[in-house]
């Protein structure tokens, strides 16, 4: 299960402390504008060492496009991309070859497969997500050509007890990337940064929420029954290691669930559908902004091990481009399905 998608397929490979990691993308049509710089920009938003609130592992995450692109356009053939590891400290994990870290996948991986790579968690490491970001960059390039009005932007909406109120207007990636915590509210972002640094100093960690909003989706993207847009998004985002839950709709959805149906389903004053659906009805996009919230648990590397090693006390800032990538890959796959069988009921 290292391949994601049906028509737009992404296969990831590599381990945290191996020679490198990467992705092979198959199914992207020919003629899509794609440069190495496009993929590198996406990886730069996820790479370690961006700020003092992230891990100090010094990886430039420089991408090499090995195939599938010529003269900055896709060829319709498999696109292979590689990122070489350059700052591994495998000795830090020597004693973990026989010890299972609480909260990690060490024990279940060992019992299931009888053999594992203890260095940085191997395939279970969060470093695997750089392969997903590569796939997301290609998916975004395809969507940019096919659905130019589409925009996918994620941001950190909660760290520990600090919660960002609902954002009524679209947020740009420039606004999100302007703060180290990727929270578009500068004042709250500063509070989040202080909270994360405090946790880092004590060997603790913090969880929270990444919100993603997609604007410009056409009506009808998705497949009825088992190919519902919300089901495929749940599969995609839920496959990210630290995700503990997924919610569609506004931040106050839980409070609105207490309302009777006549109020819960009431259209807005301008006649548009209620935002409680998160942009999805009947498993299909309804033309409204798609809003998804991914709930992340606090990292499980704690106390002395956290202080001694190079770990993120809060993965949320670096998780934003990963969640965006998974959403984009789902949308690219469904777009190709729509082109292939526009009237088929899946």
C-alpha positions in Angstrom: 0.0 0.0 0.0 2.6 2.5 -1.1 0.6 3.8 -4.0 -2.2 6.3 -3.7 -4.9 7.1 -6.3 -6.5 5.4 -9.3 -6.0 7.5 -12.4 -3.6 10.0 -10.8 -1.3 7.6 -9.0 1.5 8.5 -6.6 3.9 5.8 -5.3 6.3 6.9 -2.5 9.6 5.3 -1.5 12.5 5.7 0.9 13.2 5.8 4.6 14.1 8.6 7.0 17.8 7.6 7.3 18.2 5.8 4.0 20.0 7.3 1.0 16.9 9.2 0.0 13.1 9.4 -0.5 11.0 10.3 -3.4 7.9 9.6 -5.5 6.8 8.2 -8.9 3.7 9.9 -10.3 1.9 8.1 -13.0 -1.2 9.2 -14.9 -0.4 12.9 -15.2 -1.3 13.9 -18.8 1.3 15.3 -21.2 1.6 19.0 -21.7 1.3 20.2 -18.1 3.6 23.0 -17.2 6.0 21.7 -14.5 9.5 22.8 -13.5 11.9 21.6 -10.8 11.4 25.0 -9.2 7.7 24.3 -8.8 8.3 21.1 -6.9 11.1 22.7 -4.9 8.9 25.5 -3.7 6.4 23.0 -2.4 9.2 21.0 -0.6 10.7 24.2 0.9 7.4 24.8 2.8 7.7 21.3 4.4 11.4 20.9 4.9 13.0 20.8 8.4 14.9 23.6 10.0 12.6 26.4 8.7 12.4 28.2 12.1 13.1 27.7 15.8 9.8 26.0 16.3 10.8 23.0 14.1 13.3 20.3 14.2 17.0 21.3 13.7 17.7 18.5 11.2 19.5 20.4 8.4 18.0 19.0 5.2 17.8 21.2 2.1 15.4 18.6 0.6 16.8 19.4 -2.9 14.6 17.6 -5.5 15.9 15.9 -8.7 13.4 15.2 -11.5 14.6 12.0 -13.0 12.0 11.4 -15.7 8.6 12.4 -17.2 9.4 16.1 -17.8 11.0 17.7 -20.9 11.4 21.4 -21.6 9.4 22.2 -18.4 6.3 20.2 -19.6 5.1 16.7 -18.6 5.4 13.9 -21.1 2.5 11.8 -20.0 5.0 9.2 -18.8 5.9 8.4 -15.2 7.4 11.3 -13.3 10.2 10.2 -10.9 11.5 12.6 -8.3 14.3 12.0 -5.7 15.4 13.8 -2.6 18.7 12.6 -1.1 19.2 12.5 2.7 22.3 14.4 3.8 21.9 15.0 7.6 21.2 11.6 9.1 22.3 10.8 12.6 21.5 7.2 12.7 23.7 6.6 15.8 21.0 8.6 17.8 18.7 5.6 17.3 21.2 2.8 18.1 19.6 1.8 21.4 16.1 1.9 19.9 16.9 -1.2 17.8 15.7 -3.3 20.8 13.6 -0.7 22.6 10.0 0.3 21.6 9.2 4.0 22.0 5.9 4.7 23.7 3.4 6.3 21.3 5.4 5.3 18.2 4.8 2.5 15.7 7.9 0.6 16.8 6.1 -2.3 18.6 3.3 -2.9 16.1 5.7 -2.6 13.2 8.1 -5.2 14.8 5.3 -7.6 15.6 3.7 -7.3 12.2 6.8 -7.4 10.0 9.3 -9.1 12.3 12.0 -6.8 11.0 12.2 -3.0 11.0 14.4 0.0 10.4 14.7 1.8 13.8 16.6 4.8 12.4 14.2 7.7 12.7 11.3 5.4 12.4 12.1 4.3 8.8 8.9 4.4 6.7 6.8 5.5 9.7 8.8 8.7 10.0 7.2 12.0 9.2 10.0 12.5 6.7 8.0 10.2 4.4 5.6 13.0 3.8 8.0 14.9 1.6 7.1 12.3 -1.1 3.5 13.3 -0.7 4.4 16.9 -1.2 6.1 16.0 -4.4 2.9 14.3 -5.6 0.9 17.3 -4.5 3.0 19.7 -6.5 2.4 17.7 -9.7 -1.3 17.5 -8.8 -1.5 21.2 -8.4 0.2 21.8 -11.7 -2.4 19.6 -13.4 -5.3 21.4 -11.6 -3.9 24.8 -12.5 -4.1 23.9 -16.1 -7.5 22.2 -15.9 -9.3 24.3 -13.3 -7.5 27.7 -13.2 -9.9 29.2 -10.6 -9.2 26.5 -8.1 -7.2 27.4 -5.0 -6.2 25.2 -2.1 -4.9 26.8 1.0 -4.2 25.4 4.5 -3.3 27.0 7.7 -2.8 26.2 11.4 -6.1 27.0 13.2 -5.3 25.5 16.6 -2.2 24.8 18.7 -3.0 23.3 22.1 -5.6 25.6 23.7 -5.1 28.4 21.3 -7.9 28.5 18.6 -8.2 30.7 15.6 -11.8 31.8 15.0 -13.5 30.9 11.6 -12.0 32.7 8.6 -14.8 34.1 6.5 -12.7 35.3 3.6 -10.2 33.2 1.6 -6.7 33.1 3.0 -3.6 33.3 0.8 -0.5 31.1 1.2 1.5 34.3 1.5 -0.5 35.2 4.6 -0.1 31.7 6.0 3.7 31.6 5.3 4.3 35.0 6.9 4.4 33.5 10.4 6.6 30.7 11.7 3.5 28.8 13.0 1.6 29.2 9.7 -1.3 30.8 11.5 -2.6 33.7 9.4 -3.4 35.8 12.5 -0.1 37.5 13.5 -1.1 38.1 17.1 -2.3 34.5 17.7 0.7 33.2 15.7 3.0 34.9 18.2 1.2 33.3 21.1 1.4 29.9 19.4 5.1 30.3 18.8 5.7 31.1 22.5 3.7 28.1 23.5 5.6 25.7 21.2 9.0 27.0 22.3 8.0 26.5 25.9 7.0 22.9 25.2 10.3 22.4 23.3 12.2 23.6 26.3 10.5 21.2 28.7 10.6 18.2 26.4 6.9 18.3 25.8 4.8 18.5 22.6 1.6 20.0 21.3 -1.2 19.0 18.9 -3.9 21.0 17.2 -5.7 21.5 13.9 -4.8 22.3 10.3 -7.7 23.8 8.3 -7.8 23.5 4.5 -10.1 25.6 2.3 -10.6 24.9 -1.4 -12.2 27.6 -3.5 -13.2 27.4 -7.1 -14.3 23.7 -7.2 -16.9 22.9 -9.9 -20.1 21.3 -8.9 -20.2 17.5 -9.1 -16.6 16.4 -8.3 -16.7 13.0 -6.7 -18.4 9.7 -7.3 -21.6 8.5 -5.5 -21.5 5.7 -2.9 -17.9 4.5 -2.3 -16.2 7.3 -4.3 -17.7 10.1 -2.3 -15.4 13.2 -2.2 -15.5 13.3 1.6 -14.7 9.6 1.9 -11.7 9.9 -0.4 -10.5 13.0 1.4 -10.8 11.1 4.7 -8.7 8.3 3.3 -6.1 10.7 2.0 -5.7 13.0 5.0 -6.2 10.1 7.5 -3.2 8.4 6.0 -0.9 11.1 7.4 0.7 9.5 10.4 -0.2 12.0 13.2 -3.8 12.7 12.1 -6.3 11.7 14.7 -9.5 12.9 13.2 -11.1 14.7 10.2 -14.0 17.1 10.3 -15.8 18.9 7.4 -17.4 22.3 7.8 -17.0 25.4 10.0 -15.1 25.5 13.3 -18.4 25.7 15.2 -19.9 22.6 13.6 -20.1 20.7 16.9 -22.1 23.6 18.4 -24.5 23.7 15.4 -25.1 19.9 15.7 -27.2 20.8 18.8 -29.6 22.8 16.6 -32.8 21.3 15.1 -32.7 20.4 11.5 -34.8 23.4 10.4 -32.0 25.7 11.6 -29.0 23.4 10.8 -30.0 23.1 7.2 -31.2 26.6 6.6 -29.8 28.4 3.6 -27.9 31.6 4.1 -29.4 35.0 3.7 -28.1 35.2 0.1 -29.7 31.9 -0.8 -26.5 29.9 -0.9 -26.4 26.4 0.7 -25.5 26.3 4.4 -21.7 26.1 5.1 -22.3 23.2 7.5 -21.7 20.7 4.6 -18.1 21.8 4.1 -18.8 22.2 0.4 -19.9 18.5 -0.1 -23.4 17.2 -0.6 -24.4 13.7 -1.6 -20.6 12.9 -1.8 -20.1 15.5 -4.6 -18.7 19.0 -4.5 -21.6 21.6 -4.4 -19.7 24.6 -5.8 -19.2 26.2 -2.3 -15.8 26.4 -0.6 -14.7 23.0 0.6 -13.5 23.2 4.2 -11.7 20.4 6.0 -10.1 20.3 9.4 -7.4 17.7 10.2 -6.9 17.0 13.9 -3.3 16.3 14.8 -2.1 14.6 18.0 0.9 15.9 19.9 4.2 14.2 18.8 5.1 11.1 20.9 8.8 12.0 21.3 9.0 13.5 24.8 11.1 14.4 27.8 14.8 13.5 27.7 14.6 11.9 24.3 13.0 15.0 22.8 15.6 17.2 24.4 18.5 15.1 23.1 17.3 14.5 19.6 16.1 16.6 16.7 12.3 16.5 16.7 9.4 18.8 16.1 7.6 19.7 19.4 4.6 20.6 17.2 4.4 19.3 13.6 1.5 21.5 12.6 3.4 24.3 10.8 5.2 21.7 8.6 2.0 19.6 8.2 0.1 22.3 6.4 1.7 21.7 2.9 1.3 17.9 3.5 -2.5 18.2 4.1 -2.7 20.5 1.1 -0.9 17.9 -1.0 -3.2 15.1 -0.1 -6.2 17.2 -0.9 -4.8 18.2 -4.2 -4.0 14.6 -5.2 -7.6 13.6 -4.4 -8.9 16.4 -6.5 -6.6 15.7 -9.4 -7.6 12.0 -9.4 -11.3 12.9 -9.3 -10.9 15.4 -12.1 -9.4 12.7 -14.3 -12.3 10.5 -13.4 -14.8 13.2 -14.4 -13.1 13.6 -17.8 -13.1 9.9 -18.4 -16.7 9.1 -17.4 -18.7 12.3 -16.8 -22.1 10.6 -16.4 -21.0 7.4 -14.8 -22.4 6.6 -11.3 -19.6 5.0 -9.4 
